[in-house]
Amino acid sequence: MARDSRLLGRVLAIFIRAVTGLQRKRGAARGFKSGESGSVTLVQRFGGSANLNIHFHTLMIEGVYQDKGGKAVFRSLPPPTNDEVKEVL
C-alpha cells in the first residue's frame, strides 16, 4: 500500500464511505432525510522516527447537510456513541 496510490485511495474511500454512512444513518434517525456529510483527509506515510507508518488524519463534519429549496442547510449531530464507533469498525 505504501507504493500503490490507487490501493491507498481505495482503502481511504472505504473508510470515508463507512463513516459517511453512519452520519447519514444518524441524521435519518433524527428526521434529516437525504443528508450529505463531508470530510477532508491528509495521508501521512511516516511516523515520528521516519519509519513507514501509513495512516489517515481525517476531519469529518459532525452533522449533515440537507437541500432545502436549493439551499444547503447544516444539521448538527451529537458525537457518535462508543457503540456507533464499534459499528463502523
Salt bridges, closest charged atoms under 4 A:
GLU36 OE1 - ARG24 NH2 2.69
GLU84 OE1 - ARG26 NE 3.07
GLU87 OE2 - LYS25 NZ 2.78
